[in-house]
C-alpha cells in the first residue's frame, strides 16, 4: 500500500460534502413532506418486523394478499432484519416508528457524499469525489428513494464503508471492519450479498500471497453479522436461506435490458431526458459506450497501479451487484429491474469510478466530461424547481393526494372498533389502503388489489365468511379511483355484505354468519 492511499481526508471538502448532502435531503423533505406520505407497502413490512421483534422476538408481518395465509401474522424471509432492528432501537428513544423509518433512510443518504470523500481519500481529489457523490445523491431514483421508509440508504452506507475500509488493507482491523459492514449490507438488502463475492475476489487479484490471510480476516468480519441471521433462519424456517418467491416469467436477456435501462436513466438524471432515451434503443448504445470506456479505463489504470486498485474494486462491486440482480430476477418473480430501487444502493460506484479516472482521460474527454456534468447539474436543478412548483400548488396545510382520506380513516376514533375486533378474535379485515392502516394503527389489515381483480377477491372474502370468519371491508376514498371504489361497493352489496359504518372518507361493509354490528 502506498502512502498516498493513507492520505488524511480533506476536512474542508468532507464538511462541504456533508453540508451539501444534508441540504439536498432536507430540501427534498421541505418540498414533499406536506404532499407525499413517506410510508410505502415495503415500509409497512419493516415497521411490522420492528414491532414484532420487540414483542415476540421474531420478525413477523401481516400477510399481504387475501389468501396468502390464514394467520394474523407470519414470519417473513423476504426482508432482511437489520433495518427493522434499527427502527426498533430508534423508536425506543421516543421517536414514533413511522417517523423513524424514513428518518433513518434520509440520514444515511445525507451522509453518502461525505462517506464517499472519506472512502476514496488518496485515490481521487476530494473535490471530484464530492461532485461524484452529489451526482449520485441527486439521481432521480436516489432522490425519490431517500424520502421513504426504505432500507436502500442503510445498504448504500454499509457498502461505502465496506469499500472504504477494504481500500485500507494495510491494517488487518480495517479488513475485519470491512467484512462487518459488508455483512451488514447483506443483512439489510438481499442483493448486497454480491459484495461477499466482490471484495474477496478483489483481495485475491491484489495479492495472491497475502490473499488467504486477508480473505480470512474479511470473512470473519462478515460472519460476525451474517451468522446470527443464519442461526435465526435455521431456528424459524429450518434453512439458512429461506427466501422464496414464484418462478420468474422473464429471461436473462430481458432482465439485462431492464437493468441497463434503469442504470442509464439514473446516470442521465433528468426525468424528461431519461424517459426519451431509456425507452428507446439508445440505452443499449449508451451502455456499450460506457462499457467500452470502463474497459479502456481498466487498461489505462494498469500504468497507475494505485488508482487502478480502487477502480477495480468499484467495478467488481458494481458488476457483482448487477450479476446477482439479473440472476435473481431470472429465477424469482418480483418487481422488474426497471425499478430504480434496485440500482440505488450501488449507483455511487459508477460516479466514483468517473472521479478516479478523470485525470487519466485525454484533455478532450475531460472537457466533455466537465460540460456534461454542468448540463446534468442544470437539468437536475430545473427538474427540482419544477417539482417544487408542483408541490407548492397542492399545499394546503395537510397531506394532499390520494392518501389523505386513508390517513383520516386511520386516525378516526369512531372507526377503531371496526379495525381491532376485541370481541372477535377471528375477525378478518381488508382494505384498499391496508398498508396505511397497518402502519398507522398496527392492525392486521389485508390489501385489496386494484379494480380488475375485485370480483375474484369478493369470492375469496365470501369463502372466508362461509368458513366461519366474520369479514369487514374498509373502502377508503381516493386511493384506487372513484370507478374502482364504486365497483367494489356494488360487488360487496351484491354478495350480501351490509354497510355498518359511513364517514366522509370511508365506508365499512361487513358479512358474517352471525348478525352484523348495528350500523352507525
VEXFI-468952 format. One record per residue (C-alpha): residue number from 0; residue in three letters; x, y, z. Coordinates in steps of 0.2 Angstrom, whole numbers, m for minus. Layout:
residues N
+-----+-----+-------+-------+-------+
|   k |   r |    c1 |    c2 |    c3 |
+-----+-----+-------+-------+-------+
| NUM | ala |     X |     Y |     Z |
...
+-----+-----+-------+-------+-------+
***
This chain:
residues 520
+-----+-----+-------+-------+-------+
|   k |   r |    c1 |    c2 |    c3 |
+-----+-----+-------+-------+-------+
|   0 | unk |     0 |     0 |     0 |
|   1 | unk |     7 |    17 |    m5 |
|   2 | unk |     7 |    31 |     7 |
|   3 | unk |    m5 |    41 |    m5 |
|   4 | unk |   m19 |    29 |     0 |
|   5 | unk |   m16 |    34 |    18 |
|   6 | unk |   m18 |    52 |    14 |
|   7 | unk |   m29 |    61 |    28 |
|   8 | unk |   m46 |    66 |    22 |
|   9 | unk |   m48 |    84 |    17 |
|  10 | unk |   m59 |    90 |    31 |
|  11 | unk |   m65 |   106 |    21 |
|  12 | unk |   m72 |    95 |     7 |
|  13 | unk |   m78 |    82 |    19 |
|  14 | unk |   m88 |    96 |    28 |
|  15 | unk |   m94 |   103 |    12 |
|  16 | unk |  m100 |    86 |     6 |
|  17 | unk |  m109 |    83 |    22 |
|  18 | unk |  m117 |   100 |    21 |
|  19 | unk |  m122 |    98 |     3 |
|  20 | unk |  m129 |    81 |     6 |
|  21 | unk |  m139 |    87 |    21 |
|  22 | unk |  m146 |   102 |    11 |
|  23 | unk |  m152 |    90 |    m3 |
|  24 | unk |  m161 |    78 |     9 |
|  25 | unk |  m168 |    92 |    19 |
|  26 | unk |  m173 |   102 |     4 |
|  27 | unk |  m182 |    87 |    m4 |
|  28 | unk |  m191 |    84 |    13 |
|  29 | unk |  m197 |   103 |    13 |
|  30 | unk |  m204 |   101 |    m4 |
|  31 | unk |  m213 |    85 |    m1 |
|  32 | unk |  m217 |    82 |    17 |
|  33 | unk |  m235 |    90 |    16 |
|  34 | unk |  m240 |    81 |     0 |
|  35 | unk |  m231 |    64 |     0 |
|  36 | unk |  m234 |    50 |    13 |
|  37 | unk |  m217 |    43 |    17 |
|  38 | unk |  m223 |    25 |    20 |
|  39 | unk |  m224 |    13 |     6 |
|  40 | unk |  m230 |    m5 |     7 |
|  41 | unk |  m212 |   m12 |    10 |
|  42 | unk |  m210 |     2 |    23 |
|  43 | unk |  m225 |    m6 |    32 |
|  44 | unk |  m217 |   m23 |    32 |
|  45 | unk |  m202 |   m15 |    40 |
|  46 | unk |  m212 |    m7 |    53 |
|  47 | unk |  m221 |   m23 |    57 |
|  48 | unk |  m205 |   m33 |    59 |
|  49 | unk |  m198 |   m19 |    71 |
|  50 | unk |  m214 |   m20 |    81 |
|  51 | unk |  m215 |   m39 |    82 |
|  52 | unk |  m197 |   m41 |    86 |
|  53 | unk |  m199 |   m30 |   102 |
|  54 | unk |  m214 |   m40 |   107 |
|  55 | unk |  m211 |   m58 |   102 |
|  56 | unk |  m193 |   m59 |    97 |
|  57 | unk |  m197 |   m64 |    80 |
|  58 | unk |  m198 |   m54 |    63 |
|  59 | unk |  m216 |   m56 |    58 |
|  60 | unk |  m228 |   m47 |    46 |
|  61 | unk |  m246 |   m46 |    41 |
|  62 | unk |  m249 |   m57 |    26 |
|  63 | unk |  m252 |   m45 |    11 |
|  64 | unk |  m264 |   m55 |     0 |
|  65 | unk |  m281 |   m61 |     5 |
|  66 | unk |  m277 |   m79 |     3 |
|  67 | unk |  m258 |   m79 |     7 |
|  68 | unk |  m261 |   m86 |    25 |
|  69 | unk |  m275 |   m89 |    37 |
|  70 | unk |  m264 |   m82 |    51 |
|  71 | unk |  m265 |   m65 |    58 |
|  72 | unk |  m246 |   m63 |    56 |
|  73 | unk |  m232 |   m74 |    50 |
|  74 | unk |  m213 |   m75 |    50 |
|  75 | unk |  m205 |   m67 |    34 |
|  76 | unk |  m189 |   m71 |    25 |
|  77 | unk |  m192 |   m58 |    11 |
|  78 | unk |  m185 |   m43 |    20 |
|  79 | unk |  m168 |   m44 |    30 |
|  80 | unk |  m169 |   m39 |    48 |
|  81 | unk |  m156 |   m26 |    51 |
|  82 | unk |  m166 |   m11 |    46 |
|  83 | unk |  m181 |   m16 |    57 |
|  84 | unk |  m169 |   m19 |    71 |
|  85 | unk |  m163 |    m1 |    69 |
|  86 | unk |  m180 |     6 |    68 |
|  87 | unk |  m185 |    m3 |    84 |
|  88 | unk |  m169 |     4 |    93 |
|  89 | unk |  m173 |    22 |    87 |
|  90 | unk |  m191 |    20 |    92 |
|  91 | unk |  m185 |    16 |   110 |
|  92 | unk |  m179 |    34 |   111 |
|  93 | unk |  m197 |    40 |   110 |
|  94 | unk |  m197 |    43 |    91 |
|  95 | unk |  m213 |    35 |    83 |
|  96 | unk |  m208 |    21 |    71 |
|  97 | unk |  m217 |    28 |    57 |
|  98 | unk |  m206 |    44 |    59 |
|  99 | unk |  m190 |    34 |    62 |
| 100 | unk |  m191 |    23 |    47 |
| 101 | unk |  m190 |    37 |    34 |
| 102 | unk |  m178 |    47 |    45 |
| 103 | unk |  m165 |    33 |    46 |
| 104 | unk |  m166 |    32 |    27 |
| 105 | unk |  m163 |    51 |    25 |
| 106 | unk |  m149 |    52 |    37 |
| 107 | unk |  m140 |    38 |    28 |
| 108 | unk |  m142 |    46 |    11 |
| 109 | unk |  m137 |    63 |    18 |
| 110 | unk |  m120 |    55 |    23 |
| 111 | unk |  m117 |    47 |     6 |
| 112 | unk |  m106 |    61 |    m2 |
| 113 | unk |   m96 |    64 |    14 |
| 114 | unk |   m93 |    45 |    16 |
| 115 | unk |   m88 |    44 |    m2 |
| 116 | unk |   m75 |    58 |     1 |
| 117 | unk |   m68 |    48 |    16 |
| 118 | unk |   m68 |    31 |     7 |
| 119 | unk |   m58 |    37 |    m8 |
| 120 | unk |   m46 |    48 |     1 |
| 121 | unk |   m29 |    46 |    m8 |
| 122 | unk |   m37 |    39 |   m24 |
| 123 | unk |   m45 |    54 |   m31 |
| 124 | unk |   m46 |    73 |   m26 |
| 125 | unk |   m59 |    77 |   m13 |
| 126 | unk |   m67 |    90 |   m24 |
| 127 | unk |   m70 |    77 |   m38 |
| 128 | unk |   m77 |    64 |   m26 |
| 129 | unk |   m88 |    77 |   m18 |
| 130 | unk |   m95 |    81 |   m36 |
| 131 | unk |   m97 |    62 |   m39 |
| 132 | unk |  m106 |    60 |   m23 |
| 133 | unk |  m118 |    74 |   m26 |
| 134 | unk |  m122 |    67 |   m44 |
| 135 | unk |  m126 |    50 |   m36 |
| 136 | unk |  m137 |    58 |   m22 |
| 137 | unk |  m147 |    69 |   m35 |
| 138 | unk |  m150 |    54 |   m47 |
| 139 | unk |  m169 |    53 |   m49 |
| 140 | unk |  m171 |    36 |   m41 |
| 141 | unk |  m160 |    40 |   m27 |
| 142 | unk |  m168 |    57 |   m23 |
| 143 | unk |  m185 |    48 |   m23 |
| 144 | unk |  m180 |    33 |   m13 |
| 145 | unk |  m172 |    43 |     1 |
| 146 | unk |  m188 |    51 |     6 |
| 147 | unk |  m197 |    35 |    11 |
| 148 | unk |  m195 |    22 |    25 |
| 149 | unk |  m185 |    10 |    15 |
| 150 | unk |  m168 |     1 |    18 |
| 151 | unk |  m159 |     7 |     2 |
| 152 | unk |  m150 |    21 |    11 |
| 153 | unk |  m143 |    10 |    25 |
| 154 | unk |  m137 |    m3 |    12 |
| 155 | unk |  m128 |    10 |     2 |
| 156 | unk |  m120 |    17 |    18 |
| 157 | unk |  m114 |    m1 |    23 |
| 158 | unk |  m107 |    m4 |     5 |
| 159 | unk |   m97 |    13 |     5 |
| 160 | unk |   m90 |    10 |    22 |
| 161 | unk |   m85 |    m8 |    17 |
| 162 | unk |   m77 |    m2 |     2 |
| 163 | unk |   m68 |    12 |    11 |
| 164 | unk |   m61 |     0 |    24 |
| 165 | unk |   m56 |   m13 |    11 |
| 166 | unk |   m45 |     0 |     2 |
| 167 | unk |   m35 |     2 |    18 |
| 168 | unk |   m29 |   m16 |    18 |
| 169 | unk |   m13 |   m11 |    27 |
| 170 | unk |   m22 |   m13 |    43 |
| 171 | unk |   m30 |   m30 |    47 |
| 172 | unk |   m43 |   m22 |    58 |
| 173 | unk |   m49 |   m12 |    44 |
| 174 | unk |   m52 |   m28 |    34 |
| 175 | unk |   m62 |   m35 |    48 |
| 176 | unk |   m72 |   m19 |    49 |
| 177 | unk |   m75 |   m20 |    30 |
| 178 | unk |   m82 |   m38 |    32 |
| 179 | unk |   m93 |   m32 |    46 |
| 180 | unk |  m100 |   m18 |    35 |
| 181 | unk |  m101 |   m30 |    20 |
| 182 | unk |  m111 |   m42 |    30 |
| 183 | unk |  m122 |   m28 |    37 |
| 184 | unk |  m126 |   m23 |    19 |
| 185 | unk |  m132 |   m41 |    16 |
| 186 | unk |  m142 |   m41 |    32 |
| 187 | unk |  m150 |   m25 |    25 |
| 188 | unk |  m154 |   m29 |     7 |
| 189 | unk |  m153 |   m47 |    m1 |
| 190 | unk |  m144 |   m41 |   m17 |
| 191 | unk |  m129 |   m34 |    m6 |
| 192 | unk |  m124 |   m52 |    m4 |
| 193 | unk |  m114 |   m49 |   m20 |
| 194 | unk |  m101 |   m39 |   m10 |
| 195 | unk |   m97 |   m55 |    m1 |
| 196 | unk |   m90 |   m61 |   m18 |
| 197 | unk |   m83 |   m45 |   m25 |
| 198 | unk |   m72 |   m40 |   m11 |
| 199 | unk |   m64 |   m57 |    m8 |
| 200 | unk |   m61 |   m58 |   m27 |
| 201 | unk |   m53 |   m41 |   m27 |
| 202 | unk |   m42 |   m46 |   m12 |
| 203 | unk |   m36 |   m61 |   m22 |
| 204 | unk |   m32 |   m51 |   m38 |
| 205 | unk |   m22 |   m38 |   m27 |
| 206 | unk |   m10 |   m51 |   m19 |
| 207 | unk |   m11 |   m70 |   m21 |
| 208 | unk |     2 |   m71 |    m7 |
| 209 | unk |    m7 |   m61 |     6 |
| 210 | unk |   m25 |   m66 |     0 |
| 211 | unk |   m28 |   m81 |    12 |
| 212 | unk |   m25 |   m70 |    27 |
| 213 | unk |   m34 |   m55 |    20 |
| 214 | unk |   m49 |   m65 |    14 |
| 215 | unk |   m50 |   m74 |    31 |
| 216 | unk |   m50 |   m58 |    41 |
| 217 | unk |   m64 |   m51 |    29 |
| 218 | unk |   m74 |   m67 |    31 |
| 219 | unk |   m73 |   m66 |    50 |
| 220 | unk |   m80 |   m49 |    50 |
| 221 | unk |   m94 |   m53 |    38 |
| 222 | unk |   m98 |   m69 |    48 |
| 223 | unk |  m100 |   m59 |    64 |
| 224 | unk |  m115 |   m51 |    56 |
| 225 | unk |  m122 |   m64 |    45 |
| 226 | unk |  m120 |   m79 |    57 |
| 227 | unk |  m134 |   m73 |    68 |
| 228 | unk |  m146 |   m71 |    54 |
| 229 | unk |  m142 |   m89 |    48 |
| 230 | unk |  m145 |   m95 |    65 |
| 231 | unk |  m162 |   m86 |    66 |
| 232 | unk |  m166 |   m93 |    49 |
| 233 | unk |  m162 |  m111 |    54 |
| 234 | unk |  m172 |  m109 |    70 |
| 235 | unk |  m188 |  m102 |    62 |
| 236 | unk |  m188 |  m108 |    44 |
| 237 | unk |  m176 |  m124 |    45 |
| 238 | unk |  m164 |  m117 |    32 |
| 239 | unk |  m150 |  m105 |    31 |
| 240 | unk |  m158 |   m95 |    16 |
| 241 | unk |  m177 |   m97 |    16 |
| 242 | unk |  m180 |   m84 |     3 |
| 243 | unk |  m194 |   m90 |    m9 |
| 244 | unk |  m205 |   m82 |   m22 |
| 245 | unk |  m214 |   m88 |   m38 |
| 246 | unk |  m204 |   m93 |   m53 |
| 247 | unk |  m199 |   m79 |   m64 |
| 248 | unk |  m208 |   m76 |   m81 |
| 249 | unk |  m193 |   m66 |   m88 |
| 250 | unk |  m177 |   m72 |   m96 |
| 251 | unk |  m159 |   m66 |   m93 |
| 252 | unk |  m159 |   m55 |  m109 |
| 253 | unk |  m175 |   m46 |  m104 |
| 254 | unk |  m168 |   m43 |   m86 |
| 255 | unk |  m151 |   m37 |   m93 |
| 256 | unk |  m160 |   m25 |  m104 |
| 257 | unk |  m171 |   m19 |   m90 |
| 258 | unk |  m156 |   m16 |   m78 |
| 259 | unk |  m147 |    m7 |   m92 |
| 260 | unk |  m162 |     5 |   m94 |
| 261 | unk |  m163 |     8 |   m76 |
| 262 | unk |  m144 |    12 |   m74 |
| 263 | unk |  m144 |    23 |   m89 |
| 264 | unk |  m159 |    33 |   m83 |
| 265 | unk |  m151 |    36 |   m66 |
| 266 | unk |  m135 |    42 |   m74 |
| 267 | unk |  m143 |    54 |   m86 |
| 268 | unk |  m153 |    60 |   m71 |
| 269 | unk |  m167 |    72 |   m78 |
| 270 | unk |  m184 |    64 |   m79 |
| 271 | unk |  m189 |    70 |   m96 |
| 272 | unk |  m172 |    65 |  m104 |
| 273 | unk |  m170 |    48 |   m97 |
| 274 | unk |  m188 |    44 |  m102 |
| 275 | unk |  m184 |    48 |  m120 |
| 276 | unk |  m168 |    39 |  m121 |
| 277 | unk |  m171 |    24 |  m109 |
| 278 | unk |  m187 |    20 |  m118 |
| 279 | unk |  m178 |    18 |  m135 |
| 280 | unk |  m163 |     8 |  m142 |
| 281 | unk |  m151 |    22 |  m137 |
| 282 | unk |  m150 |    15 |  m119 |
| 283 | unk |  m141 |     0 |  m127 |
| 284 | unk |  m129 |    11 |  m137 |
| 285 | unk |  m125 |    21 |  m122 |
| 286 | unk |  m122 |     6 |  m111 |
| 287 | unk |  m110 |    m1 |  m124 |
| 288 | unk |  m101 |    16 |  m124 |
| 289 | unk |  m100 |    16 |  m105 |
| 290 | unk |   m93 |    m2 |  m105 |
| 291 | unk |   m80 |     2 |  m118 |
| 292 | unk |   m75 |    17 |  m108 |
| 293 | unk |   m74 |     6 |   m92 |
| 294 | unk |   m63 |    m7 |  m102 |
| 295 | unk |   m52 |     7 |  m108 |
| 296 | unk |   m50 |    14 |   m91 |
| 297 | unk |   m46 |    m4 |   m84 |
| 298 | unk |   m31 |    m5 |   m96 |
| 299 | unk |   m26 |    13 |   m93 |
| 300 | unk |   m26 |    10 |   m74 |
| 301 | unk |   m13 |    m3 |   m76 |
| 302 | unk |     0 |    11 |   m78 |
| 303 | unk |    m7 |    19 |   m62 |
| 304 | unk |    m7 |     4 |   m50 |
| 305 | unk |   m13 |    14 |   m35 |
| 306 | unk |   m28 |    22 |   m44 |
| 307 | unk |   m32 |     5 |   m53 |
| 308 | unk |   m34 |    m5 |   m37 |
| 309 | unk |   m49 |     7 |   m32 |
| 310 | unk |   m56 |     6 |   m49 |
| 311 | unk |   m55 |   m12 |   m50 |
| 312 | unk |   m64 |   m14 |   m33 |
| 313 | unk |   m78 |    m2 |   m38 |
| 314 | unk |   m81 |   m10 |   m54 |
| 315 | unk |   m81 |   m28 |   m46 |
| 316 | unk |   m94 |   m22 |   m34 |
| 317 | unk |  m105 |   m15 |   m47 |
| 318 | unk |  m103 |   m30 |   m58 |
| 319 | unk |  m107 |   m42 |   m44 |
| 320 | unk |  m122 |   m32 |   m39 |
| 321 | unk |  m128 |   m32 |   m57 |
| 322 | unk |  m125 |   m51 |   m60 |
| 323 | unk |  m134 |   m55 |   m44 |
| 324 | unk |  m149 |   m44 |   m48 |
| 325 | unk |  m150 |   m52 |   m66 |
| 326 | unk |  m149 |   m70 |   m59 |
| 327 | unk |  m162 |   m67 |   m45 |
| 328 | unk |  m174 |   m59 |   m57 |
| 329 | unk |  m172 |   m73 |   m69 |
| 330 | unk |  m176 |   m86 |   m55 |
| 331 | unk |  m189 |   m77 |   m45 |
| 332 | unk |  m204 |   m66 |   m49 |
| 333 | unk |  m203 |   m49 |   m42 |
| 334 | unk |  m204 |   m31 |   m47 |
| 335 | unk |  m195 |   m28 |   m64 |
| 336 | unk |  m177 |   m22 |   m64 |
| 337 | unk |  m183 |    m6 |   m72 |
| 338 | unk |  m187 |    m1 |   m54 |
| 339 | unk |  m174 |    12 |   m49 |
| 340 | unk |  m174 |     5 |   m31 |
| 341 | unk |  m163 |   m10 |   m37 |
| 342 | unk |  m148 |     1 |   m43 |
| 343 | unk |  m149 |    14 |   m29 |
| 344 | unk |  m138 |     5 |   m16 |
| 345 | unk |  m123 |     4 |   m29 |
| 346 | unk |  m126 |    18 |   m41 |
| 347 | unk |  m112 |    28 |   m32 |
| 348 | unk |   m99 |    16 |   m38 |
| 349 | unk |  m101 |    22 |   m56 |
| 350 | unk |   m99 |    40 |   m52 |
| 351 | unk |   m84 |    36 |   m40 |
| 352 | unk |   m75 |    27 |   m55 |
| 353 | unk |   m78 |    43 |   m65 |
| 354 | unk |   m70 |    54 |   m52 |
| 355 | unk |   m55 |    42 |   m50 |
| 356 | unk |   m51 |    40 |   m69 |
| 357 | unk |   m54 |    59 |   m74 |
| 358 | unk |   m36 |    64 |   m73 |
| 359 | unk |   m31 |    49 |   m84 |
| 360 | unk |   m43 |    54 |   m98 |
| 361 | unk |   m37 |    64 |  m113 |
| 362 | unk |   m40 |    83 |  m112 |
| 363 | unk |   m54 |    82 |  m124 |
| 364 | unk |   m63 |    69 |  m114 |
| 365 | unk |   m60 |    79 |   m98 |
| 366 | unk |   m68 |    95 |  m106 |
| 367 | unk |   m83 |    84 |  m112 |
| 368 | unk |   m85 |    77 |   m95 |
| 369 | unk |   m85 |    94 |   m87 |
| 370 | unk |   m98 |   100 |   m99 |
| 371 | unk |  m109 |    85 |   m97 |
| 372 | unk |  m108 |    87 |   m78 |
| 373 | unk |  m113 |   106 |   m79 |
| 374 | unk |  m128 |   101 |   m91 |
| 375 | unk |  m133 |    87 |   m80 |
| 376 | unk |  m132 |    98 |   m64 |
| 377 | unk |  m143 |   111 |   m73 |
| 378 | unk |  m155 |    98 |   m79 |
| 379 | unk |  m157 |    91 |   m62 |
| 380 | unk |  m159 |   109 |   m54 |
| 381 | unk |  m173 |   113 |   m66 |
| 382 | unk |  m181 |    97 |   m63 |
| 383 | unk |  m181 |   100 |   m44 |
| 384 | unk |  m188 |   118 |   m47 |
| 385 | unk |  m202 |   110 |   m57 |
| 386 | unk |  m205 |    98 |   m44 |
| 387 | unk |  m206 |   111 |   m30 |
| 388 | unk |  m218 |   121 |   m41 |
| 389 | unk |  m230 |   106 |   m42 |
| 390 | unk |  m229 |   103 |   m24 |
| 391 | unk |  m232 |   121 |   m19 |
| 392 | unk |  m248 |   121 |   m29 |
| 393 | unk |  m256 |   107 |   m18 |
| 394 | unk |  m250 |   113 |    m1 |
| 395 | unk |  m265 |   116 |    10 |
| 396 | unk |  m258 |   113 |    27 |
| 397 | unk |  m261 |    94 |    26 |
| 398 | unk |  m255 |    79 |    16 |
| 399 | unk |  m263 |    80 |    m1 |
| 400 | unk |  m267 |    67 |   m14 |
| 401 | unk |  m274 |    50 |   m14 |
| 402 | unk |  m269 |    45 |     4 |
| 403 | unk |  m277 |    60 |    13 |
| 404 | unk |  m293 |    50 |    15 |
| 405 | unk |  m284 |    34 |    21 |
| 406 | unk |  m274 |    44 |    34 |
| 407 | unk |  m290 |    52 |    40 |
| 408 | unk |  m298 |    35 |    42 |
| 409 | unk |  m283 |    28 |    51 |
| 410 | unk |  m285 |    41 |    65 |
| 411 | unk |  m304 |    41 |    65 |
| 412 | unk |  m308 |    36 |    83 |
| 413 | unk |  m326 |    30 |    78 |
| 414 | unk |  m318 |    18 |    66 |
| 415 | unk |  m306 |     9 |    78 |
| 416 | unk |  m318 |    m4 |    83 |
| 417 | unk |  m320 |   m10 |    65 |
| 418 | unk |  m301 |   m12 |    64 |
| 419 | unk |  m297 |   m21 |    81 |
| 420 | unk |  m312 |   m33 |    84 |
| 421 | unk |  m308 |   m36 |   103 |
| 422 | unk |  m323 |   m47 |   104 |
| 423 | unk |  m320 |   m56 |    88 |
| 424 | unk |  m303 |   m64 |    88 |
| 425 | unk |  m306 |   m72 |    71 |
| 426 | unk |  m311 |   m55 |    63 |
| 427 | unk |  m304 |   m53 |    45 |
| 428 | unk |  m301 |   m35 |    40 |
| 429 | unk |  m297 |   m30 |    22 |
| 430 | unk |  m295 |   m13 |    14 |
| 431 | unk |  m289 |    m4 |    m2 |
| 432 | unk |  m277 |     6 |     9 |
| 433 | unk |  m272 |    m8 |    20 |
| 434 | unk |  m253 |    m3 |    21 |
| 435 | unk |  m258 |    14 |    28 |
| 436 | unk |  m269 |     7 |    41 |
| 437 | unk |  m256 |    m6 |    46 |
| 438 | unk |  m243 |     7 |    48 |
| 439 | unk |  m253 |    20 |    57 |
| 440 | unk |  m264 |     9 |    68 |
| 441 | unk |  m254 |    m8 |    69 |
| 442 | unk |  m269 |   m18 |    65 |
| 443 | unk |  m269 |   m34 |    54 |
| 444 | unk |  m277 |   m27 |    38 |
| 445 | unk |  m276 |   m37 |    21 |
| 446 | unk |  m273 |   m27 |     5 |
| 447 | unk |  m287 |   m27 |    m8 |
| 448 | unk |  m279 |   m26 |   m25 |
| 449 | unk |  m285 |   m14 |   m39 |
| 450 | unk |  m301 |   m14 |   m49 |
| 451 | unk |  m298 |   m28 |   m62 |
| 452 | unk |  m296 |   m41 |   m49 |
| 453 | unk |  m311 |   m36 |   m37 |
| 454 | unk |  m323 |   m50 |   m42 |
| 455 | unk |  m311 |   m64 |   m38 |
| 456 | unk |  m307 |   m55 |   m21 |
| 457 | unk |  m325 |   m54 |   m17 |
| 458 | unk |  m327 |   m73 |   m19 |
| 459 | unk |  m312 |   m76 |    m8 |
| 460 | unk |  m320 |   m65 |     6 |
| 461 | unk |  m336 |   m74 |     4 |
| 462 | unk |  m327 |   m90 |     6 |
| 463 | unk |  m320 |   m84 |    22 |
| 464 | unk |  m337 |   m80 |    29 |
| 465 | unk |  m343 |   m97 |    25 |
| 466 | unk |  m328 |  m105 |    34 |
| 467 | unk |  m334 |   m95 |    50 |
| 468 | unk |  m324 |   m79 |    50 |
| 469 | unk |  m333 |   m63 |    50 |
| 470 | unk |  m326 |   m51 |    37 |
| 471 | unk |  m326 |   m32 |    37 |
| 472 | unk |  m320 |   m22 |    21 |
| 473 | unk |  m315 |    m4 |    23 |
| 474 | unk |  m316 |     6 |     7 |
| 475 | unk |  m306 |    22 |     8 |
| 476 | unk |  m310 |    36 |    m5 |
| 477 | unk |  m296 |    42 |   m17 |
| 478 | unk |  m284 |    28 |   m16 |
| 479 | unk |  m289 |    17 |   m31 |
| 480 | unk |  m300 |    29 |   m41 |
| 481 | unk |  m319 |    33 |   m39 |
| 482 | unk |  m324 |    20 |   m53 |
| 483 | unk |  m314 |     6 |   m43 |
| 484 | unk |  m322 |    11 |   m27 |
| 485 | unk |  m339 |    11 |   m34 |
| 486 | unk |  m337 |    m6 |   m42 |
| 487 | unk |  m331 |   m13 |   m25 |
| 488 | unk |  m346 |    m6 |   m16 |
| 489 | unk |  m358 |   m13 |   m29 |
| 490 | unk |  m350 |   m30 |   m28 |
| 491 | unk |  m350 |   m31 |    m9 |
| 492 | unk |  m368 |   m26 |    m9 |
| 493 | unk |  m372 |   m40 |   m22 |
| 494 | unk |  m363 |   m53 |   m11 |
| 495 | unk |  m373 |   m49 |     4 |
| 496 | unk |  m361 |   m38 |    13 |
| 497 | unk |  m370 |   m25 |    25 |
| 498 | unk |  m364 |    m7 |    27 |
| 499 | unk |  m360 |    m4 |    45 |
| 500 | unk |  m351 |    12 |    45 |
| 501 | unk |  m350 |    28 |    34 |
| 502 | unk |  m339 |    43 |    35 |
| 503 | unk |  m334 |    57 |    23 |
| 504 | unk |  m318 |    47 |    19 |
| 505 | unk |  m323 |    29 |    20 |
| 506 | unk |  m337 |    16 |    21 |
| 507 | unk |  m336 |    m1 |    30 |
| 508 | unk |  m345 |   m17 |    24 |
| 509 | unk |  m347 |   m32 |    35 |
| 510 | unk |  m353 |   m50 |    32 |
| 511 | unk |  m353 |   m64 |    45 |
| 512 | unk |  m363 |   m80 |    49 |
| 513 | unk |  m369 |   m71 |    65 |
| 514 | unk |  m380 |   m54 |    65 |
| 515 | unk |  m370 |   m39 |    59 |
| 516 | unk |  m365 |   m25 |    70 |
| 517 | unk |  m378 |   m11 |    71 |
| 518 | unk |  m375 |     2 |    58 |
| 519 | unk |  m368 |    19 |    65 |
+-----+-----+-------+-------+-------+
***
